[in-house]
Structures are given as structure tokens and as C-alpha cells.
Amino acid sequence: MKYARLTKEQLEEMHEEFASFLATQSIDASEWSTIKKTKPEIAEQEIDVFSDLVWEGVLNKVRFLEHFSVNQIHLFLLKEENMQLIAIRVKNDSIDLLSSEGYQWLQENLMDESVEFFSASKAYTEDKNLDKFKILQQGAQITKGNLFTYFNNIIDK
């Protein structure tokens, strides 16, 4: 498996898509029940293949990722040829960006001397989607890019 197996909840939400996936392999509901009982390793493989297909679809479409930690925010724009990063770091240990108070402090104090902005771009490795997936594995969330756009405008000024 290239990425990660979908959770039971994710598979349940995608049960129609999974049924269609099985149908493309000429596996109907009764045969699937039999496979799960008599050949669980084959069932696991089918779920893994389906999971990778779902992840490929998601990763092909994602454009923005955000990762928050106690004192940093990493905002990614995933372009076709590379990824752009905007990083915001707060060098004040009393500020926790994961809390609403800390985030509000940042909004009100963007020009404070303890706030640093960085920007960079990085080429993908030979597997662009795996690069994106690794960022998600580290805790990033897929977003619409509002924060990236906002901070990009500040940096460009």
C-alpha cells in the first residue's frame, strides 16, 4: 500500500464507491461477503487498493495545506511544479497558536518583533502525491487557502 488504509468510518461513508470499485472487478455483495469470511487477506488487499485510489484522487486535487503547532504555522500552496511555503513563527513562549487566544494574539500583533515570516519553494521529489501525503501525515489539514492568500498578500507588500 502506498498511502494509508481508509478508516472503518471512511469506508462506511464511501460504501457506494467501494461497491462500484468491487463491481469493476466483477465482485458482487455476496461474493464480497464470502471473500471477507474465507480469504480475509484478499479482502484486506482490496481495501488497500481502494484506499490508495481514493488517496490518489484527493492528492491530485488538493491545492492548499495548513499545519499549526504551538509556535508555528506552515501554509502550503501545492503548485504543479513545486510547493510554496509560508511559515509564521512566534518567538514568544507565552503564545500558543493552537489556542483561540494565541491565534487572536497573532492576528492583532502581526508586526510584533516576536513574529517572523518565512517563504520558500521546494521542488517535488519524483512522487508529488507522496510528498503531499507526508505533509498530511505530519498533521496538516487540507484547506481552501484563505490563510495562505492572506499571508501571501502581506508578504508581497
Backbone as ProteinMPNN parsed JSONL, in Angstrom:
{"seq_chain_A": "MKYARLTKEQLEEMHEEFASFLATQSIDASEWSTIKKTKPEIAEQEIDVFSDLVWEGVLNKVRFLEHFSVNQIHLFLLKEENMQLIAIRVKNDSIDLLSSEGYQWLQENLMDESVEFFSASKAYTEDKNLDKFKILQQGAQITKGNLFTYFNNIIDK", "coords_chain_A": {"N_chain_A": [[0.844, -1.17, 0.0], [0.532, 2.197, -0.811], [-0.173, 4.62, 0.467], [-2.244, 5.203, 3.074], [-4.463, 3.031, 4.794], [-7.926, 3.529, 4.506], [-10.035, 4.559, 7.169], [-12.385, 2.616, 9.121], [-14.729, 4.098, 9.413], [-14.445, 5.951, 7.295], [-14.517, 4.199, 5.141], [-17.112, 3.238, 5.446], [-18.558, 5.564, 4.915], [-18.005, 5.782, 2.255], [-19.24, 3.663, 1.033], [-20.808, 3.182, -1.269], [-19.108, 3.947, -3.359], [-17.084, 2.111, -2.891], [-18.444, -0.265, -3.397], [-18.9, 0.071, -6.118], [-16.254, 0.045, -6.984], [-15.582, -2.616, -6.341], [-17.361, -3.845, -8.074], [-16.244, -3.253, -10.545], [-14.369, -5.162, -10.637], [-15.774, -7.393, -10.945], [-16.979, -8.328, -8.598], [-19.567, -9.068, -6.58], [-21.992, -8.253, -3.956], [-22.586, -10.617, -2.433], [-20.437, -12.26, -3.085], [-18.378, -10.702, -2.079], [-18.905, -10.865, 0.668], [-18.329, -13.555, 1.05], [-15.596, -13.596, 0.382], [-14.565, -11.981, 2.437], [-14.994, -13.661, 4.615], [-13.742, -16.132, 3.964], [-11.296, -15.576, 2.744], [-9.665, -13.491, 4.127], [-7.278, -12.057, 3.791], [-7.249, -11.376, 1.096], [-9.444, -9.698, 1.019], [-8.45, -7.635, 2.609], [-6.409, -6.724, 0.93], [-7.913, -5.741, -1.208], [-9.235, -3.617, 0.025], [-7.011, -2.052, 0.635], [-6.07, -1.385, -1.962], [-8.271, 0.072, -2.905], [-8.221, 2.157, -1.01], [-5.779, 3.427, -1.67], [-6.464, 4.327, -4.243], [-8.466, 6.184, -3.629], [-6.978, 8.019, -2.075], [-5.138, 8.888, -4.056], [-6.873, 10.266, -5.773], [-7.746, 12.351, -4.073], [-5.286, 13.604, -3.437], [-4.443, 14.438, -5.942], [-6.108, 16.568, -6.38], [-5.819, 18.401, -4.281], [-4.881, 21.681, -3.233], [-4.085, 23.415, -1.233], [-2.523, 23.313, 1.965], [-2.48, 23.352, 5.52], [-0.614, 23.636, 8.486], [-0.624, 23.725, 11.876], [1.207, 24.465, 14.818], [2.331, 24.79, 18.235], [3.945, 27.134, 18.241], [4.242, 27.802, 15.574], [3.087, 28.283, 12.184], [2.51, 26.61, 9.236], [1.957, 27.144, 5.913], [0.895, 25.905, 2.874], [1.082, 26.108, -0.632], [0.24, 24.119, -3.184], [1.585, 23.756, -6.05], [1.732, 22.925, -9.561], [4.373, 22.353, -10.384], [5.961, 22.729, -8.125], [6.055, 23.208, -4.513], [4.925, 25.885, -2.555], [5.825, 27.555, 0.395], [4.697, 29.276, 3.213], [5.788, 30.334, 6.229], [5.059, 31.047, 9.565], [6.35, 32.159, 12.519], [6.243, 32.388, 16.006], [8.098, 33.851, 18.439], [7.596, 33.997, 21.135], [7.197, 32.497, 24.049], [4.923, 32.448, 25.623], [2.771, 32.489, 23.984], [0.407, 30.49, 22.449], [-0.322, 29.148, 19.549], [-2.186, 27.232, 18.951], [-4.303, 27.649, 20.536], [-7.346, 29.555, 20.836], [-6.992, 32.076, 21.921], [-4.245, 32.531, 21.581], [-4.053, 32.477, 18.782], [-5.663, 34.651, 18.173], [-4.104, 36.63, 19.35], [-1.951, 36.594, 17.572], [-3.218, 37.522, 15.223], [-3.736, 40.134, 15.977], [-1.229, 41.144, 16.394], [0.609, 41.049, 14.26], [2.829, 42.481, 13.357], [4.537, 42.469, 15.458], [7.707, 42.251, 17.084], [8.35, 39.675, 17.816], [7.255, 38.024, 15.966], [7.882, 36.17, 13.141], [8.26, 35.874, 9.625], [8.562, 33.589, 6.969], [9.336, 32.542, 3.674], [9.335, 30.136, 1.074], [10.164, 27.964, -1.666], [9.841, 24.653, -2.917], [10.958, 21.993, -4.866], [9.158, 19.132, -5.966], [9.698, 15.675, -5.09], [10.291, 12.687, -7.004], [7.79, 11.652, -6.717], [5.131, 13.332, -6.467], [2.561, 13.249, -5.217], [3.032, 11.608, -3.023], [4.768, 13.234, -1.586], [2.979, 15.266, -0.823], [1.228, 13.735, 0.718], [2.869, 12.987, 2.857], [3.133, 15.396, 4.218], [0.526, 15.708, 5.099], [0.436, 13.489, 6.789], [2.016, 14.412, 8.819], [0.363, 16.029, 10.168], [-0.918, 18.118, 8.858], [-3.701, 19.937, 7.423], [-6.148, 19.823, 4.842], [-7.104, 22.665, 3.056], [-8.962, 25.578, 1.884], [-7.287, 27.595, 1.277], [-7.401, 30.198, 2.26], [-5.916, 31.4, 4.383], [-3.3, 31.151, 3.4], [-3.434, 32.809, 1.139], [-4.054, 35.258, 2.376], [-1.737, 35.741, 4.017], [0.205, 35.658, 2.046], [-0.368, 37.943, 0.579], [0.321, 39.858, 2.513], [3.082, 39.409, 2.76], [3.934, 39.994, 0.174], [3.714, 42.739, 0.079]], "CA_chain_A": [[0.0, 0.0, 0.0], [1.355, 3.391, -0.971], [-0.55, 5.675, 1.412], [-2.751, 4.639, 4.33], [-5.793, 2.445, 4.67], [-9.03, 4.338, 4.995], [-10.595, 4.058, 8.417], [-13.68, 1.946, 9.001], [-15.728, 5.157, 9.219], [-14.296, 6.475, 5.933], [-15.02, 3.17, 4.222], [-18.572, 3.215, 5.552], [-19.057, 6.739, 4.204], [-17.773, 5.588, 0.823], [-19.663, 2.298, 0.715], [-21.269, 3.104, -2.666], [-17.915, 3.982, -4.208], [-16.389, 0.843, -2.719], [-19.232, -1.27, -4.123], [-18.605, 0.274, -7.549], [-14.891, -0.442, -7.169], [-15.64, -4.081, -6.376], [-18.085, -4.241, -9.283], [-15.321, -3.197, -11.693], [-13.599, -6.404, -10.581], [-16.795, -8.45, -11.009], [-17.245, -8.85, -7.256], [-20.849, -8.551, -6.077], [-22.113, -8.217, -2.493], [-22.488, -11.952, -1.827], [-19.058, -12.725, -3.25], [-17.565, -9.93, -1.141], [-19.104, -11.482, 1.99], [-17.587, -14.817, 1.045], [-14.16, -13.264, 0.406], [-14.233, -11.498, 3.785], [-15.001, -14.798, 5.557], [-12.847, -17.236, 3.607], [-9.979, -15.085, 2.31], [-9.554, -12.125, 4.673], [-6.101, -11.358, 3.261], [-7.668, -10.808, -0.197], [-10.315, -8.562, 1.365], [-7.552, -6.56, 3.064], [-5.735, -6.192, -0.258], [-8.89, -4.946, -1.967], [-9.424, -2.368, 0.773], [-5.783, -1.27, 0.446], [-6.061, -0.845, -3.329], [-9.303, 1.111, -2.929], [-7.718, 3.283, -0.221], [-4.785, 4.138, -2.481], [-7.169, 5.039, -5.311], [-9.123, 7.351, -3.018], [-5.93, 8.988, -1.741], [-4.631, 9.469, -5.307], [-7.859, 11.246, -6.216], [-7.691, 13.509, -3.172], [-3.988, 14.276, -3.558], [-4.38, 15.092, -7.252], [-6.934, 17.775, -6.365], [-5.507, 19.324, -3.186], [-4.076, 22.838, -3.608], [-3.576, 24.108, -0.052], [-2.424, 22.601, 3.236], [-2.091, 24.172, 6.673], [-0.184, 22.887, 9.661], [-0.443, 24.575, 13.049], [1.806, 23.93, 16.029], [2.256, 25.747, 19.329], [4.563, 28.427, 17.921], [4.437, 27.983, 14.131], [2.057, 27.935, 11.204], [3.057, 26.349, 7.904], [0.913, 27.239, 4.9], [1.444, 25.379, 1.627], [0.395, 26.173, -1.918], [0.762, 22.977, -3.935], [1.529, 24.063, -7.478], [2.002, 21.789, -10.441], [5.8, 22.038, -10.479], [6.606, 22.802, -6.818], [5.187, 23.671, -3.432], [5.345, 27.117, -1.911], [5.604, 27.539, 1.833], [4.766, 30.464, 4.052], [5.887, 29.908, 7.625], [4.957, 32.104, 10.552], [6.85, 31.66, 13.795], [6.138, 33.317, 17.13], [9.197, 33.583, 19.373], [7.138, 34.349, 22.479], [6.765, 31.211, 24.611], [3.621, 32.538, 26.288], [1.732, 32.447, 22.948], [0.104, 29.15, 21.935], [-1.133, 29.342, 18.342], [-3.236, 26.222, 18.901], [-5.445, 28.148, 21.315], [-8.016, 30.686, 20.183], [-6.373, 33.297, 22.429], [-2.948, 32.675, 20.918], [-4.278, 32.818, 17.37], [-6.163, 36.028, 18.171], [-2.938, 37.467, 19.615], [-1.206, 36.702, 16.316], [-3.966, 38.396, 14.317], [-3.648, 41.517, 16.449], [0.171, 41.535, 16.583], [1.404, 40.528, 13.142], [4.075, 43.224, 13.188], [5.324, 42.382, 16.686], [9.07, 41.78, 16.803], [8.469, 38.242, 18.074], [6.619, 37.299, 14.858], [8.758, 36.066, 11.965], [7.681, 35.301, 8.41], [9.498, 32.989, 6.029], [8.701, 31.938, 2.499], [10.261, 29.31, 0.3], [9.534, 26.998, -2.565], [10.593, 23.409, -2.962], [10.548, 21.078, -5.931], [8.699, 17.819, -5.513], [10.518, 14.525, -5.444], [9.713, 12.023, -8.176], [6.401, 11.292, -6.42], [4.491, 14.542, -5.949], [1.472, 12.94, -4.295], [3.609, 11.089, -1.779], [5.251, 14.419, -0.865], [1.801, 15.889, -0.219], [0.713, 12.822, 1.74], [3.757, 13.055, 4.027], [2.784, 16.612, 4.961], [-0.722, 15.373, 5.786], [0.776, 12.548, 7.864], [2.629, 15.186, 9.9], [-0.685, 16.763, 10.866], [-1.504, 19.206, 8.069], [-5.098, 19.818, 7.017], [-6.481, 20.358, 3.53], [-7.92, 23.871, 3.209], [-9.269, 26.332, 0.665], [-6.178, 28.509, 1.024], [-7.652, 31.578, 2.686], [-4.777, 31.902, 5.167], [-2.143, 31.292, 2.51], [-3.665, 34.008, 0.325], [-3.954, 36.417, 3.264], [-0.345, 35.992, 4.384], [0.954, 35.914, 0.827], [-0.575, 39.369, 0.292], [1.107, 40.632, 3.479], [4.498, 39.253, 2.429], [4.204, 40.658, -1.108], [3.687, 44.202, 0.208]], "C_chain_A": [[0.892, 1.236, 0.0], [1.067, 4.442, 0.099], [-0.984, 5.06, 2.741], [-4.143, 4.092, 4.085], [-6.83, 3.417, 5.217], [-9.553, 3.718, 6.285], [-11.928, 3.372, 8.136], [-14.776, 2.968, 8.722], [-15.659, 5.727, 7.803], [-14.824, 5.471, 4.913], [-16.543, 3.102, 4.254], [-19.192, 4.4, 4.814], [-18.959, 6.56, 2.693], [-18.25, 4.217, 0.36], [-20.154, 2.169, -0.729], [-20.091, 3.09, -3.633], [-17.143, 2.668, -4.112], [-17.119, -0.28, -3.451], [-18.983, -1.153, -5.62], [-17.208, -0.229, -7.886], [-14.867, -1.963, -7.258], [-16.332, -4.564, -7.653], [-17.186, -4.195, -10.513], [-14.443, -4.445, -11.754], [-14.52, -7.627, -10.568], [-17.019, -9.131, -9.662], [-18.548, -8.224, -6.775], [-20.892, -8.682, -4.557], [-21.957, -9.594, -1.858], [-21.07, -12.507, -1.956], [-18.126, -11.986, -2.297], [-17.696, -10.495, 0.277], [-18.325, -12.771, 2.11], [-16.078, -14.56, 1.147], [-13.752, -12.829, 1.81], [-14.13, -12.652, 4.778], [-13.915, -15.811, 5.249], [-11.438, -16.802, 3.218], [-9.771, -13.659, 2.814], [-8.348, -11.35, 4.141], [-6.409, -10.727, 1.895], [-8.563, -9.594, 0.047], [-9.463, -7.365, 1.799], [-6.851, -5.912, 1.871], [-6.671, -5.312, -1.083], [-9.132, -3.598, -1.287], [-8.199, -1.473, 0.614], [-5.73, -0.628, -0.933], [-7.076, 0.29, -3.444], [-8.827, 2.348, -2.171], [-6.711, 4.1, -1.017], [-5.446, 4.913, -3.618], [-7.855, 6.297, -4.789], [-8.086, 8.425, -2.71], [-5.367, 9.648, -2.99], [-5.58, 10.556, -5.807], [-7.825, 12.51, -5.381], [-6.405, 14.295, -3.4], [-3.814, 14.965, -4.906], [-5.116, 16.431, -7.255], [-6.513, 18.815, -5.331], [-4.576, 20.435, -3.664], [-3.432, 23.522, -2.402], [-3.578, 23.184, 1.162], [-2.013, 23.597, 4.308], [-1.685, 23.249, 7.805], [0.117, 23.875, 10.778], [0.284, 23.798, 14.132], [1.793, 25.046, 17.069], [2.812, 27.117, 18.936], [4.791, 28.664, 16.43], [3.187, 27.63, 13.345], [2.782, 27.738, 9.881], [1.892, 26.301, 6.926], [1.525, 26.847, 3.558], [0.504, 25.661, 0.465], [1.039, 25.091, -2.773], [0.549, 23.229, -5.42], [1.846, 22.806, -8.278], [3.472, 21.367, -10.379], [6.54, 22.061, -9.14], [5.59, 23.181, -5.753], [5.794, 24.936, -2.852], [4.971, 27.028, -0.447], [5.654, 28.959, 2.366], [4.767, 29.944, 5.486], [5.837, 31.139, 8.514], [5.416, 31.496, 11.877], [6.738, 32.757, 14.842], [7.199, 32.922, 18.157], [8.855, 34.025, 20.79], [6.521, 33.086, 23.072], [5.411, 31.263, 25.299], [2.46, 32.485, 25.287], [1.619, 31.023, 22.419], [-0.848, 29.308, 20.752], [-2.237, 28.306, 18.192], [-4.47, 26.632, 19.709], [-6.08, 29.327, 20.583], [-7.415, 32.01, 20.659], [-5.036, 33.57, 21.733], [-3.092, 33.081, 19.468], [-4.783, 34.255, 17.264], [-5.011, 36.996, 18.432], [-2.146, 37.671, 18.323], [-1.91, 37.654, 15.354], [-3.792, 39.866, 14.691], [-2.21, 42.035, 16.511], [1.086, 41.03, 15.469], [2.758, 41.218, 12.997], [4.929, 43.258, 14.459], [6.7, 41.802, 16.359], [9.263, 40.29, 17.074], [7.839, 37.383, 16.97], [7.552, 37.344, 13.646], [8.01, 35.389, 10.824], [8.807, 34.747, 7.542], [8.708, 32.523, 4.813], [9.766, 31.198, 1.711], [9.463, 28.492, -0.699], [10.447, 25.793, -2.653], [10.052, 22.555, -4.094], [10.077, 19.773, -5.303], [9.775, 16.78, -5.796], [9.872, 13.885, -6.664], [8.254, 11.626, -7.953], [5.709, 12.444, -5.692], [3.408, 14.227, -4.919], [1.976, 12.364, -2.975], [4.181, 12.228, -0.939], [4.099, 15.105, -0.14], [1.278, 15.033, 0.935], [1.558, 12.887, 3.013], [3.469, 14.29, 4.868], [1.483, 16.377, 5.732], [-0.459, 14.447, 6.967], [1.372, 13.272, 9.074], [1.614, 16.076, 10.616], [-1.311, 17.911, 10.098], [-2.953, 18.881, 7.709], [-5.264, 20.404, 5.618], [-7.41, 21.554, 3.738], [-8.213, 24.493, 1.85], [-8.218, 27.392, 0.37], [-6.384, 29.943, 1.461], [-6.477, 32.168, 3.462], [-3.542, 32.09, 4.299], [-2.272, 32.584, 1.714], [-3.488, 35.267, 1.169], [-2.495, 36.741, 3.575], [0.534, 36.239, 3.161], [0.827, 37.39, 0.434], [0.229, 40.252, 1.252], [2.596, 40.584, 3.105], [4.857, 39.99, 1.141], [4.252, 42.174, -1.015], [5.029, 44.752, 0.574]], "O_chain_A": [[1.883, 1.301, 0.727], [1.994, 5.09, 0.585], [-0.171, 4.464, 3.447], [-4.903, 4.621, 3.273], [-6.63, 4.043, 6.258], [-9.515, 2.5, 6.463], [-12.516, 3.526, 7.065], [-15.651, 2.732, 7.889], [-16.694, 5.96, 7.177], [-15.492, 5.841, 3.948], [-17.187, 2.93, 3.219], [-20.228, 4.258, 4.165], [-19.751, 7.132, 1.944], [-17.717, 3.669, -0.605], [-19.933, 1.132, -1.354], [-20.073, 2.326, -4.598], [-16.615, 2.17, -5.106], [-16.486, -1.146, -4.056], [-18.867, -2.163, -6.313], [-16.992, -0.846, -8.929], [-14.217, -2.533, -8.135], [-15.934, -5.571, -8.239], [-17.344, -5.005, -11.426], [-13.85, -4.749, -12.789], [-14.107, -8.735, -10.229], [-17.22, -10.343, -9.589], [-18.633, -7.011, -6.585], [-19.94, -9.165, -3.943], [-21.267, -9.73, -0.847], [-20.567, -13.151, -1.036], [-17.186, -12.578, -1.765], [-16.705, -10.592, 1.001], [-17.729, -13.051, 3.15], [-15.376, -15.228, 1.907], [-12.715, -13.256, 2.318], [-13.287, -12.633, 5.674], [-13.239, -16.297, 6.156], [-10.491, -17.577, 3.349], [-9.708, -12.723, 2.017], [-8.39, -10.123, 4.051], [-5.884, -9.66, 1.576], [-8.446, -8.581, -0.644], [-9.725, -6.229, 1.404], [-6.718, -4.689, 1.813], [-6.266, -4.267, -1.592], [-9.221, -2.566, -1.951], [-8.338, -0.258, 0.472], [-5.383, 0.546, -1.059], [-6.779, 1.342, -4.01], [-9.012, 3.47, -2.643], [-6.782, 5.329, -1.036], [-5.037, 6.032, -3.925], [-7.824, 7.346, -5.434], [-8.28, 9.596, -3.038], [-5.138, 10.858, -2.988], [-5.143, 11.633, -6.213], [-7.871, 13.617, -5.918], [-6.438, 15.517, -3.541], [-3.11, 15.97, -5.0], [-4.788, 17.323, -8.038], [-6.821, 19.996, -5.489], [-3.617, 20.189, -4.394], [-2.371, 24.134, -2.522], [-4.496, 22.389, 1.361], [-1.293, 24.559, 4.041], [-2.318, 22.224, 8.055], [0.985, 24.739, 10.653], [0.016, 22.616, 14.344], [1.289, 26.136, 16.798], [2.217, 28.144, 19.261], [5.463, 29.626, 16.056], [2.36, 26.817, 13.758], [3.566, 28.586, 9.457], [0.958, 25.516, 7.092], [2.552, 27.394, 3.155], [-0.709, 25.476, 0.567], [2.237, 25.14, -3.053], [-0.516, 22.953, -5.971], [2.183, 21.762, -7.72], [3.782, 20.176, -10.328], [7.621, 21.484, -9.022], [4.423, 23.44, -6.047], [7.008, 25.044, -2.681], [3.922, 26.489, -0.095], [6.537, 29.741, 2.015], [3.867, 29.213, 5.899], [6.493, 32.144, 8.244], [4.924, 30.448, 12.295], [7.094, 33.909, 14.594], [7.195, 31.805, 18.674], [9.746, 34.389, 21.558], [5.449, 32.655, 22.648], [4.806, 30.218, 25.536], [1.298, 32.442, 25.69], [2.608, 30.425, 21.996], [-2.036, 29.57, 20.935], [-3.141, 28.49, 17.376], [-5.538, 26.035, 19.579], [-5.418, 30.011, 19.802], [-7.335, 32.965, 19.886], [-4.743, 34.702, 21.348], [-2.346, 33.927, 18.975], [-4.376, 34.993, 16.367], [-4.941, 38.059, 17.816], [-1.721, 38.785, 18.018], [-1.264, 38.501, 14.737], [-3.71, 40.731, 13.82], [-1.994, 43.238, 16.665], [2.22, 40.629, 15.73], [3.727, 40.598, 12.559], [5.92, 43.985, 14.53], [6.835, 40.965, 15.467], [10.239, 39.702, 16.61], [7.886, 36.155, 17.036], [7.954, 38.415, 13.192], [7.232, 34.458, 11.033], [9.864, 35.362, 7.403], [7.539, 32.154, 4.929], [10.935, 31.584, 1.687], [8.246, 28.351, -0.584], [11.662, 25.896, -2.486], [8.84, 22.412, -4.257], [10.549, 19.373, -4.239], [10.649, 16.986, -6.637], [8.997, 14.484, -7.289], [7.554, 11.297, -8.911], [5.708, 12.513, -4.462], [3.345, 14.865, -3.868], [1.389, 12.619, -1.924], [4.091, 12.195, 0.288], [4.231, 15.482, 1.025], [0.931, 15.551, 1.996], [1.021, 12.847, 4.12], [3.552, 14.239, 6.095], [1.355, 16.798, 6.881], [-1.064, 14.604, 8.028], [1.251, 12.808, 10.208], [1.961, 16.79, 11.557], [-2.162, 18.615, 10.642], [-3.368, 17.722, 7.693], [-4.593, 21.372, 5.26], [-8.378, 21.476, 4.494], [-7.773, 24.0, 0.812], [-8.259, 28.024, -0.685], [-5.616, 30.821, 1.07], [-6.086, 33.31, 3.223], [-2.819, 33.076, 4.446], [-1.322, 33.362, 1.628], [-2.851, 36.228, 0.736], [-2.064, 37.883, 3.416], [1.52, 36.97, 3.254], [1.801, 38.009, 0.007], [0.761, 41.284, 0.842], [3.28, 41.607, 3.134], [5.95, 40.545, 1.023], [4.767, 42.834, -1.918], [5.18, 45.965, 0.722]]}, "name": "protein", "num_of_chains": 1, "seq": "MKYARLTKEQLEEMHEEFASFLATQSIDASEWSTIKKTKPEIAEQEIDVFSDLVWEGVLNKVRFLEHFSVNQIHLFLLKEENMQLIAIRVKNDSIDLLSSEGYQWLQENLMDESVEFFSASKAYTEDKNLDKFKILQQGAQITKGNLFTYFNNIIDK"}
